[in-house]
Amino acid sequence: MSADPFAKLISDSRAFLNTLADNNTKDWFNDNKPTYEAQLKAPALALLDTVAASLEKQTGQVTSTKLFRPYRDVRFAKDKTPYHLHLHMLWSTPPVGYFFGIGRDYLSVGGGIMGFDKDHLTQWRAAVVGPKGAKLSDAITDLQSQGARMDDAELKRVPAPYDTDHPRAALLKRKSCTVWFDFEESDIKKGGLVPQLETAFQKLQPLTQLLGAL
């Protein structure tokens, strides 16, 4: 038996999700729910608790956790398949979140604010054009130099009343700020899941600290 309690979480999750992709029905999921509970849900909850303790040491903040439910909201969706084909986890140190996602073809670790509410959007834009703007830009650039990525900005144009040629126009177009590291399963196996998450979250600290102080 492996000494790492999370050594099989990724491979077991992908095996389950790949089979679910071909059998995405309530009947199949209910028949296989014991496997989901034992091989995905239970170790994911344990991982959340383990990493939460580490994050609290890193940040000095109380950390809450969430395992996202497998059920899709299909009320307004064309795709009526009832279950997600991923396993997603969240650690929250408001307003910042830290994320880990296991998909059939991705492993992503991220941190930041997924979507600014009205007040945080105002604070974000003020910070971008103010003295903190350079620090935010530098923190993001440093993470990108370490292999991190950002999703595309939500806006196509710089919002009023800011100049379209503002030196930090790219940041002004954002309505969220989350940075991601992508991994291969072999990367996780080399270092162990918990150490890899802890290292990634530590790398994110310069940015998440700035976001937490907006």
C-alpha positions in Angstrom: 0.0 0.0 0.0 1.2 3.5 -0.8 2.2 5.7 2.1 0.5 8.6 0.2 -3.2 8.5 0.9 -3.8 10.6 -2.3 -1.6 8.7 -4.7 -4.6 7.2 -6.6 -7.0 10.2 -6.4 -6.1 11.4 -9.9 -6.0 8.1 -11.7 -9.2 6.8 -9.9 -11.0 10.1 -10.6 -10.1 10.0 -14.3 -11.1 6.3 -14.6 -14.5 7.1 -13.1 -15.0 10.2 -15.1 -14.0 8.5 -18.4 -16.6 5.8 -17.8 -19.2 8.4 -16.7 -18.6 10.2 -20.0 -20.0 7.1 -21.8 -22.8 6.5 -19.2 -23.9 10.0 -18.1 -27.3 9.0 -16.7 -28.8 9.1 -13.2 -29.3 5.3 -13.2 -25.6 4.7 -14.0 -24.4 7.2 -11.4 -26.7 5.8 -8.7 -25.5 2.3 -9.4 -21.9 3.5 -9.2 -22.2 6.0 -6.4 -20.4 3.8 -3.9 -17.3 4.0 -6.1 -17.7 7.8 -6.4 -18.0 8.1 -2.6 -15.0 5.9 -1.8 -12.6 6.7 -4.6 -13.4 10.4 -5.4 -15.4 12.1 -2.6 -13.7 10.7 0.5 -10.1 11.3 -0.6 -11.0 14.7 -2.0 -12.5 15.8 1.3 -9.5 14.5 3.1 -7.2 16.4 0.7 -9.2 19.6 1.3 -8.7 19.3 5.1 -5.0 18.5 4.8 -4.2 21.4 2.5 -6.4 23.8 4.4 -4.2 23.3 7.4 -1.2 24.1 5.3 -2.8 27.2 3.8 -3.7 28.5 7.2 0.0 28.4 8.1 0.9 30.1 4.8 -1.7 32.9 5.0 -2.4 33.2 8.7 -6.1 33.1 7.8 -8.9 30.7 8.6 -9.5 28.6 5.5 -12.9 27.1 4.6 -13.2 24.3 2.0 -15.7 23.1 -0.6 -15.9 20.0 -2.8 -18.1 21.0 -5.8 -21.1 18.8 -6.3 -21.1 16.4 -9.3 -24.6 17.5 -10.4 -25.0 19.9 -13.3 -27.6 22.6 -13.4 -29.4 21.7 -16.7 -32.4 24.0 -16.4 -31.3 26.4 -19.1 -28.6 24.2 -20.8 -28.9 22.5 -24.2 -26.7 19.7 -22.8 -29.0 17.8 -20.5 -26.4 15.3 -19.2 -26.8 15.3 -15.4 -23.2 15.1 -14.2 -20.0 17.0 -14.5 -17.0 15.3 -16.0 -14.5 16.8 -13.5 -13.7 16.9 -9.8 -13.2 20.4 -8.4 -12.1 21.6 -5.0 -11.9 25.1 -3.4 -10.1 26.6 -0.4 -11.4 30.0 0.6 -9.6 32.8 2.4 -12.1 35.5 1.4 -12.0 37.3 -0.9 -9.4 35.0 -2.4 -9.9 31.4 -3.4 -7.5 28.6 -4.2 -8.5 25.9 -6.6 -7.7 22.4 -7.7 -9.4 20.7 -10.6 -9.1 17.2 -11.9 -10.5 16.7 -15.4 -10.3 13.9 -17.9 -7.6 15.9 -19.8 -6.4 18.5 -17.3 -5.0 19.0 -13.9 -5.1 22.7 -12.9 -4.1 24.5 -9.7 -5.0 28.2 -9.3 -5.6 31.1 -7.1 -7.2 34.5 -7.1 -10.7 35.9 -7.3 -12.9 34.1 -9.8 -15.3 37.0 -10.3 -15.3 40.5 -8.7 -18.5 41.6 -7.1 -19.4 45.3 -7.7 -17.3 46.6 -4.8 -14.3 44.5 -5.6 -14.4 45.5 -9.3 -14.3 49.1 -8.3 -11.4 48.5 -5.9 -9.6 46.4 -8.6 -9.7 49.1 -11.2 -8.7 51.8 -8.7 -5.7 49.6 -7.7 -4.7 48.9 -11.3 -4.5 52.6 -12.1 -3.0 53.5 -8.7 0.2 52.8 -6.9 -0.7 49.1 -6.5 -1.0 48.7 -10.2 2.7 48.1 -10.9 2.8 45.6 -8.0 -0.2 43.7 -9.4 1.3 43.7 -12.9 4.7 42.5 -11.6 3.2 39.7 -9.5 1.3 38.4 -12.5 4.3 38.7 -14.9 6.5 36.8 -12.4 3.9 34.0 -12.1 3.7 33.8 -15.9 7.5 33.6 -16.1 7.1 30.5 -13.8 4.7 28.9 -16.3 1.4 30.1 -15.0 -1.4 31.2 -17.3 -4.4 33.5 -17.1 -7.8 33.2 -18.8 -8.7 35.8 -21.4 -10.0 39.1 -20.1 -13.8 39.3 -20.0 -14.0 42.7 -21.7 -12.9 43.5 -25.2 -12.5 47.3 -24.5 -11.1 49.3 -21.7 -14.1 50.5 -19.6 -14.9 54.1 -19.2 -13.6 56.4 -17.9 -10.1 54.9 -18.4 -7.9 55.7 -21.4 -7.9 53.0 -24.0 -4.1 53.3 -24.2 -3.6 53.0 -20.5 -0.3 51.1 -19.8 -2.3 48.5 -17.8 -5.2 48.3 -20.2 -5.1 44.5 -20.2 -5.8 44.5 -16.4 -8.6 47.0 -16.7 -10.4 44.7 -19.1 -10.6 42.0 -16.4 -13.6 41.3 -14.2 -11.7 38.6 -12.4 -8.1 37.8 -11.6 -7.1 34.1 -11.3 -3.8 32.5 -12.3 -3.4 28.9 -13.1 -0.6 26.2 -13.1 -1.3 23.2 -15.3 0.2 19.8 -14.4 0.7 16.4 -16.0 -0.1 13.4 -13.9 3.5 12.4 -14.0 4.4 15.8 -12.3 2.1 15.0 -9.4 3.5 11.5 -9.0 7.0 12.7 -8.8 6.4 15.2 -6.0 3.3 14.0 -4.4 -0.1 15.7 -4.6 0.0 17.7 -1.3 3.5 19.0 -1.8 2.7 20.1 -5.3 -0.4 21.9 -4.2 1.4 23.6 -1.3 4.2 24.7 -3.6 1.8 26.1 -6.2 -0.2 28.0 -3.6 3.0 29.4 -2.1 4.0 30.7 -5.5 0.6 32.4 -5.7 1.0 34.2 -2.4 2.5 37.5 -3.7 -0.6 38.0 -6.0 -3.2 36.6 -3.6 -2.0 38.9 -0.8 -2.3 41.9 -3.1 -5.8 40.8 -4.1 -6.8 40.2 -0.5 -5.8 43.8 0.3 -7.7 45.5 -2.5 
